[in-house]
Every structure is written in structure tokens, then in C-alpha cells.
């Protein structure tokens, strides 16, 4: 086989019960506004690309989140959702949608009634933290698929993810001059910071950095949600543009199998297109038979 001389080693750590470990949210307000910003951008794009379906999408979203909410947390806390919407030109026109959306996120967080949304730091399990990020996005994408043609909705949501990452990437993000430097950062990060992500990886060879992810906390956190394609859109698709953003435009990710879609691993290669221009990605048999040293 062409890649038979590649040497792999294990990376990352997998302590038991990772999803039940505590994460801190510095500000509930900031977390809520971050999700509202994403929804506002999606509404903007749907209005631009599918104007005839826009109002139906808004109506369907409002009904979906209304059906998911068990309690009106905002009214109980005497909070007017309009206070959250001053920055959001599209969402501000639909306060009922916004209210249902915020109520649902508070419901996922399972906040105490005494929590000050603006000022209090809160501790939640990693599972709840990830669900707060992912579950609302799942329904954003699912309702889009239910409102317009499924294939068109998938293409539109992929475009949205790419566009949103480009428009909101931090100017202070770390950019890597070489794939070797990124590989070193990746391995160190999974050992010291991003705990619970593990698998096998290789050193950079001919402009390719191979790594196989053998677990996915995102997939585990939303394992109860049924639509695998939608889960791929909200969990995985951002990785493609994020790889580009880590370089001067020359890194590109290929990935053919994902845990969130039911595969046993994610097969990932970061290509430095200055060197590796053909983007060849070996078949599943190669990834199945990797033996770390």
C-alpha cells in the first residue's frame, strides 16, 4: 500500500466520565447572545437566498422551539427578551421566536431561578455545555430541511457555516506557518487542554498530516438526536473552514467518515496545498488497519 511506511502513535487522553466533568460559563448572557447571533445570521442568509421560504422558516422555527419549551423562564425571571435583540436586525423582528429560543437554552442549562443571567458565572457538566451549543443549532438546521427541499437545505446550511466562520474568525487566532507546527500544536493540545479527544496520528509526510479521531464528545453529547446528516452539519462541517483559518489559506481538511454519522472513527487529513495538491485520501481499509507503535 502507498502509505504502508507511515508510523502512527496514540494521542490524547480519555479519563472516565468526561462529559460529566464541570465546565464554567463565565456569563450566561454572553452564551445566549452568541447563539442568537448565529441564528440571526442564518435568518439573514435564508432571507437572502430563499426569500419565498423565509417567513415559513421563521414560523416553523417558532413552532418548533415553542413545542420544546416546558416553562416560560423569561417571564418567571421578569426578563424582556427584547433586551437581547438590539444587536440582531433580523431576529428583532420576531420576538416570539427569540423568546422561545432563549427559553429553550435556559431549559437546557437547567439554571436555578436565582441565577443572575447577566453577572453570574455558572458551572455545568460538559454534556450540558455541549448540548447548549449543539441542540439549538440542530433544530435550526432540521427545521430548514423540513421547510425547503432537503438537498437544497443541506447545501445552504453548509454555505452558512462556512460564511459564518469566515466572517467571525478571531483576528488574534493562531496561524501556523507550517503543517509540522500545527501537528505539534494539535498533539500538545489534546494532551494538556482538550481532554477527552483521542486517537492515532502520524508525523507530517509529503504535505499530509494524518489523524484518526476515535471518539467524539459532540456525538456523545447529542446521541439522542436522530438525524445523522443534521448532526454532521452542526458538529463536523465547521472543521473544514476552521482548518483553512489555521493557515494562510493553504491548509485543507479531507474527512470521509465521521463518528457522528455512525462510523467508528473520523478519518482526517490536513493537507498543505503548497505541497500536497492532489488531496488524495486513502480508503477505509487503510484507516481500519492502522496499528500505533
DAFEN-V766286 format. One record per residue. N is the residue number from 1. RES is the residue in three letters. SS is DSSP state (hx for helix, st for strand, lp for the rest). PHI is phi as a letter, one per 40 degrees, with the letter a starting at -180 (* if undefined). BURIAL is # if it has 16 or more other C-alpha atoms within 10 Angstrom, else .. Layout:
# DAFEN-V766286
n=N res=RES ss=SS phi=PHI burial=BURIAL
n=N res=RES ss=SS phi=PHI burial=BURIAL
This chain:
# DAFEN-V766286
n=1 res=UNK ss=lp phi=* burial=.
n=2 res=UNK ss=lp phi=d burial=.
n=3 res=UNK ss=lp phi=b burial=.
n=4 res=UNK ss=lp phi=c burial=.
n=5 res=UNK ss=lp phi=c burial=.
n=6 res=UNK ss=lp phi=c burial=.
n=7 res=UNK ss=lp phi=b burial=.
n=8 res=UNK ss=st phi=b burial=#
n=9 res=UNK ss=st phi=b burial=.
n=10 res=UNK ss=st phi=c burial=#
n=11 res=UNK ss=st phi=b burial=#
n=12 res=UNK ss=st phi=g burial=#
n=13 res=UNK ss=lp phi=b burial=#
n=14 res=UNK ss=lp phi=b burial=.
n=15 res=UNK ss=lp phi=c burial=.
n=16 res=UNK ss=lp phi=c burial=.
n=17 res=UNK ss=lp phi=g burial=.
n=18 res=UNK ss=hx phi=d burial=#
n=19 res=UNK ss=hx phi=c burial=#
n=20 res=UNK ss=hx phi=c burial=.
n=21 res=UNK ss=lp phi=c burial=.
n=22 res=UNK ss=st phi=c burial=.
n=23 res=UNK ss=st phi=b burial=#
n=24 res=UNK ss=st phi=b burial=.
n=25 res=UNK ss=st phi=b burial=.
n=26 res=UNK ss=lp phi=c burial=.
n=27 res=UNK ss=lp phi=a burial=.
n=28 res=UNK ss=hx phi=c burial=#
n=29 res=UNK ss=hx phi=d burial=#
n=30 res=UNK ss=hx phi=c burial=.
n=31 res=UNK ss=hx phi=c burial=#
n=32 res=UNK ss=hx phi=c burial=#
n=33 res=UNK ss=hx phi=c burial=#
n=34 res=UNK ss=hx phi=c burial=.
n=35 res=UNK ss=hx phi=c burial=#
n=36 res=UNK ss=hx phi=c burial=#
n=37 res=UNK ss=hx phi=c burial=#
n=38 res=UNK ss=hx phi=c burial=#
n=39 res=UNK ss=hx phi=c burial=#
n=40 res=UNK ss=hx phi=d burial=#
n=41 res=UNK ss=hx phi=c burial=#
n=42 res=UNK ss=hx phi=c burial=#
n=43 res=UNK ss=hx phi=d burial=#
n=44 res=UNK ss=hx phi=d burial=#
n=45 res=UNK ss=hx phi=c burial=#
n=46 res=UNK ss=hx phi=c burial=#
n=47 res=UNK ss=hx phi=c burial=#
n=48 res=UNK ss=hx phi=c burial=.
n=49 res=UNK ss=hx phi=c burial=.
n=50 res=UNK ss=lp phi=b burial=#
n=51 res=UNK ss=hx phi=d burial=.
n=52 res=UNK ss=hx phi=c burial=.
n=53 res=UNK ss=hx phi=b burial=.
n=54 res=UNK ss=hx phi=c burial=#
n=55 res=UNK ss=hx phi=c burial=.
n=56 res=UNK ss=hx phi=c burial=.
n=57 res=UNK ss=hx phi=c burial=#
n=58 res=UNK ss=hx phi=c burial=#
n=59 res=UNK ss=hx phi=c burial=.
n=60 res=UNK ss=hx phi=c burial=#
n=61 res=UNK ss=hx phi=c burial=#
n=62 res=UNK ss=hx phi=d burial=#
n=63 res=UNK ss=hx phi=c burial=.
n=64 res=UNK ss=hx phi=c burial=#
n=65 res=UNK ss=hx phi=c burial=#
n=66 res=UNK ss=hx phi=c burial=#
n=67 res=UNK ss=hx phi=c burial=.
n=68 res=UNK ss=hx phi=c burial=.
n=69 res=UNK ss=lp phi=c burial=#
n=70 res=UNK ss=lp phi=c burial=.
n=71 res=UNK ss=lp phi=a burial=.
n=72 res=UNK ss=lp phi=c burial=#
n=73 res=UNK ss=hx phi=c burial=#
n=74 res=UNK ss=hx phi=c burial=.
n=75 res=UNK ss=hx phi=c burial=.
n=76 res=UNK ss=hx phi=d burial=.
n=77 res=UNK ss=lp phi=c burial=.
n=78 res=UNK ss=lp phi=f burial=.
n=79 res=UNK ss=lp phi=b burial=.
n=80 res=UNK ss=lp phi=c burial=.
n=81 res=UNK ss=hx phi=c burial=#
n=82 res=UNK ss=hx phi=d burial=.
n=83 res=UNK ss=hx phi=c burial=.
n=84 res=UNK ss=hx phi=c burial=#
n=85 res=UNK ss=lp phi=b burial=#
n=86 res=UNK ss=lp phi=c burial=.
n=87 res=UNK ss=lp phi=c burial=.
n=88 res=UNK ss=lp phi=b burial=#
n=89 res=UNK ss=lp phi=c burial=.
n=90 res=UNK ss=lp phi=c burial=#
n=91 res=UNK ss=hx phi=c burial=#
n=92 res=UNK ss=hx phi=c burial=#
n=93 res=UNK ss=hx phi=c burial=.
n=94 res=UNK ss=lp phi=b burial=.
n=95 res=UNK ss=hx phi=c burial=#
n=96 res=UNK ss=hx phi=c burial=#
n=97 res=UNK ss=hx phi=c burial=#
n=98 res=UNK ss=hx phi=c burial=#
n=99 res=UNK ss=hx phi=c burial=#
n=100 res=UNK ss=hx phi=c burial=#
n=101 res=UNK ss=hx phi=c burial=#
n=102 res=UNK ss=hx phi=c burial=#
n=103 res=UNK ss=hx phi=d burial=#
n=104 res=UNK ss=hx phi=c burial=#
n=105 res=UNK ss=hx phi=c burial=#
n=106 res=UNK ss=hx phi=c burial=#
n=107 res=UNK ss=hx phi=c burial=#
n=108 res=UNK ss=hx phi=c burial=#
n=109 res=UNK ss=hx phi=c burial=#
n=110 res=UNK ss=lp phi=f burial=.
n=111 res=UNK ss=lp phi=c burial=#
n=112 res=UNK ss=lp phi=c burial=.
n=113 res=UNK ss=lp phi=c burial=.
n=114 res=UNK ss=lp phi=c burial=.
n=115 res=UNK ss=lp phi=c burial=.
n=116 res=UNK ss=lp phi=c burial=.
n=117 res=UNK ss=lp phi=c burial=#
n=118 res=UNK ss=lp phi=c burial=.
n=119 res=UNK ss=lp phi=b burial=.
n=120 res=UNK ss=lp phi=c burial=.
n=121 res=UNK ss=lp phi=c burial=.
n=122 res=UNK ss=st phi=b burial=#
n=123 res=UNK ss=st phi=b burial=#
n=124 res=UNK ss=st phi=b burial=#
n=125 res=UNK ss=st phi=c burial=#
n=126 res=UNK ss=hx phi=d burial=#
n=127 res=UNK ss=hx phi=d burial=#
n=128 res=UNK ss=hx phi=c burial=#
n=129 res=UNK ss=hx phi=d burial=#
n=130 res=UNK ss=hx phi=c burial=#
n=131 res=UNK ss=hx phi=c burial=#
n=132 res=UNK ss=hx phi=c burial=#
n=133 res=UNK ss=hx phi=c burial=#
n=134 res=UNK ss=hx phi=c burial=#
n=135 res=UNK ss=hx phi=c burial=#
n=136 res=UNK ss=hx phi=d burial=#
n=137 res=UNK ss=hx phi=c burial=#
n=138 res=UNK ss=hx phi=d burial=#
n=139 res=UNK ss=hx phi=c burial=#
n=140 res=UNK ss=hx phi=d burial=#
n=141 res=UNK ss=hx phi=c burial=#
n=142 res=UNK ss=hx phi=c burial=#
n=143 res=UNK ss=hx phi=c burial=#
n=144 res=UNK ss=hx phi=c burial=#
n=145 res=UNK ss=hx phi=c burial=#
n=146 res=UNK ss=hx phi=c burial=.
n=147 res=UNK ss=hx phi=c burial=#
n=148 res=UNK ss=lp phi=b burial=#
n=149 res=UNK ss=lp phi=d burial=.
n=150 res=UNK ss=hx phi=d burial=.
n=151 res=UNK ss=hx phi=c burial=.
n=152 res=UNK ss=hx phi=c burial=.
n=153 res=UNK ss=hx phi=c burial=#
n=154 res=UNK ss=hx phi=c burial=#
n=155 res=UNK ss=hx phi=c burial=.
n=156 res=UNK ss=hx phi=c burial=#
n=157 res=UNK ss=hx phi=c burial=#
n=158 res=UNK ss=hx phi=c burial=#
n=159 res=UNK ss=hx phi=c burial=.
n=160 res=UNK ss=hx phi=d burial=#
n=161 res=UNK ss=hx phi=d burial=#
n=162 res=UNK ss=hx phi=c burial=#
n=163 res=UNK ss=hx phi=c burial=.
n=164 res=UNK ss=hx phi=c burial=#
n=165 res=UNK ss=hx phi=c burial=#
n=166 res=UNK ss=hx phi=c burial=.
n=167 res=UNK ss=hx phi=c burial=.
n=168 res=UNK ss=hx phi=b burial=.
n=169 res=UNK ss=lp phi=c burial=.
n=170 res=UNK ss=lp phi=c burial=.
n=171 res=UNK ss=lp phi=c burial=.
n=172 res=UNK ss=lp phi=c burial=.
n=173 res=UNK ss=lp phi=c burial=.
n=174 res=UNK ss=lp phi=c burial=.
n=175 res=UNK ss=lp phi=b burial=.
n=176 res=UNK ss=lp phi=b burial=#
n=177 res=UNK ss=lp phi=c burial=.
n=178 res=UNK ss=lp phi=a burial=.
n=179 res=UNK ss=hx phi=c burial=#
n=180 res=UNK ss=hx phi=c burial=#
n=181 res=UNK ss=hx phi=c burial=.
n=182 res=UNK ss=hx phi=c burial=#
n=183 res=UNK ss=hx phi=d burial=#
n=184 res=UNK ss=hx phi=c burial=.
n=185 res=UNK ss=hx phi=c burial=.
n=186 res=UNK ss=hx phi=d burial=#
n=187 res=UNK ss=hx phi=c burial=#
n=188 res=UNK ss=hx phi=c burial=.
n=189 res=UNK ss=hx phi=c burial=.
n=190 res=UNK ss=hx phi=c burial=#
n=191 res=UNK ss=hx phi=c burial=#
n=192 res=UNK ss=hx phi=b burial=.
n=193 res=UNK ss=lp phi=b burial=.
n=194 res=UNK ss=lp phi=c burial=.
n=195 res=UNK ss=lp phi=c burial=.
n=196 res=UNK ss=lp phi=h burial=#
n=197 res=UNK ss=lp phi=b burial=#
n=198 res=UNK ss=st phi=a burial=#
n=199 res=UNK ss=st phi=i burial=#
n=200 res=UNK ss=st phi=b burial=#
n=201 res=UNK ss=st phi=a burial=#
n=202 res=UNK ss=st phi=b burial=#
n=203 res=UNK ss=lp phi=c burial=#
n=204 res=UNK ss=lp phi=c burial=#
n=205 res=UNK ss=st phi=b burial=.
n=206 res=UNK ss=lp phi=f burial=.
n=207 res=UNK ss=lp phi=g burial=#
n=208 res=UNK ss=st phi=b burial=#
n=209 res=UNK ss=st phi=b burial=#
n=210 res=UNK ss=st phi=c burial=#
n=211 res=UNK ss=st phi=a burial=#
n=212 res=UNK ss=st phi=b burial=#
n=213 res=UNK ss=st phi=c burial=#
n=214 res=UNK ss=lp phi=b burial=#
n=215 res=UNK ss=lp phi=a burial=#
n=216 res=UNK ss=lp phi=a burial=#
n=217 res=UNK ss=hx phi=c burial=#
n=218 res=UNK ss=hx phi=c burial=#
n=219 res=UNK ss=hx phi=c burial=#
n=220 res=UNK ss=hx phi=c burial=.
n=221 res=UNK ss=hx phi=c burial=#
n=222 res=UNK ss=lp phi=b burial=#
n=223 res=UNK ss=lp phi=c burial=.
n=224 res=UNK ss=lp phi=c burial=.
n=225 res=UNK ss=lp phi=c burial=.
n=226 res=UNK ss=lp phi=c burial=.
n=227 res=UNK ss=lp phi=c burial=.
n=228 res=UNK ss=hx phi=c burial=.
n=229 res=UNK ss=hx phi=c burial=.
n=230 res=UNK ss=hx phi=c burial=#
n=231 res=UNK ss=hx phi=c burial=#
n=232 res=UNK ss=hx phi=c burial=#
n=233 res=UNK ss=hx phi=c burial=#
n=234 res=UNK ss=hx phi=c burial=#
n=235 res=UNK ss=hx phi=c burial=#
n=236 res=UNK ss=lp phi=b burial=#
n=237 res=UNK ss=lp phi=c burial=#
n=238 res=UNK ss=hx phi=c burial=#
n=239 res=UNK ss=hx phi=c burial=#
n=240 res=UNK ss=hx phi=c burial=#
n=241 res=UNK ss=hx phi=c burial=#
n=242 res=UNK ss=hx phi=c burial=#
n=243 res=UNK ss=hx phi=c burial=#
n=244 res=UNK ss=hx phi=c burial=#
n=245 res=UNK ss=hx phi=c burial=#
n=246 res=UNK ss=lp phi=c burial=#
n=247 res=UNK ss=lp phi=b burial=#
n=248 res=UNK ss=lp phi=c burial=.
n=249 res=UNK ss=lp phi=g burial=.
n=250 res=UNK ss=lp phi=b burial=#
n=251 res=UNK ss=st phi=c burial=#
n=252 res=UNK ss=st phi=a burial=#
n=253 res=UNK ss=st phi=c burial=#
n=254 res=UNK ss=st phi=b burial=#
n=255 res=UNK ss=st phi=a burial=#
n=256 res=UNK ss=lp phi=b burial=.
n=257 res=UNK ss=lp phi=b burial=#
n=258 res=UNK ss=lp phi=b burial=#
n=259 res=UNK ss=hx phi=c burial=#
n=260 res=UNK ss=hx phi=c burial=#
n=261 res=UNK ss=hx phi=c burial=#
n=262 res=UNK ss=lp phi=h burial=.
n=263 res=UNK ss=lp phi=c burial=.
n=264 res=UNK ss=lp phi=c burial=.
n=265 res=UNK ss=lp phi=a burial=#
n=266 res=UNK ss=st phi=b burial=#
n=267 res=UNK ss=st phi=c burial=#
n=268 res=UNK ss=st phi=b burial=#
n=269 res=UNK ss=st phi=b burial=#
n=270 res=UNK ss=st phi=c burial=#
n=271 res=UNK ss=st phi=b burial=#
n=272 res=UNK ss=st phi=c burial=#
n=273 res=UNK ss=lp phi=c burial=.
n=274 res=UNK ss=lp phi=c burial=.
n=275 res=UNK ss=lp phi=b burial=.
n=276 res=UNK ss=lp phi=b burial=#
n=277 res=UNK ss=lp phi=c burial=.
n=278 res=UNK ss=lp phi=c burial=.
n=279 res=UNK ss=lp phi=f burial=#
n=280 res=UNK ss=lp phi=c burial=.
n=281 res=UNK ss=lp phi=b burial=#
n=282 res=UNK ss=lp phi=c burial=.
n=283 res=UNK ss=lp phi=c burial=.
n=284 res=UNK ss=hx phi=c burial=.
n=285 res=UNK ss=hx phi=d burial=.
n=286 res=UNK ss=hx phi=c burial=.
n=287 res=UNK ss=hx phi=c burial=#
n=288 res=UNK ss=hx phi=c burial=.
n=289 res=UNK ss=lp phi=b burial=.
n=290 res=UNK ss=lp phi=c burial=#
n=291 res=UNK ss=lp phi=b burial=.
n=292 res=UNK ss=lp phi=c burial=.
n=293 res=UNK ss=lp phi=c burial=.
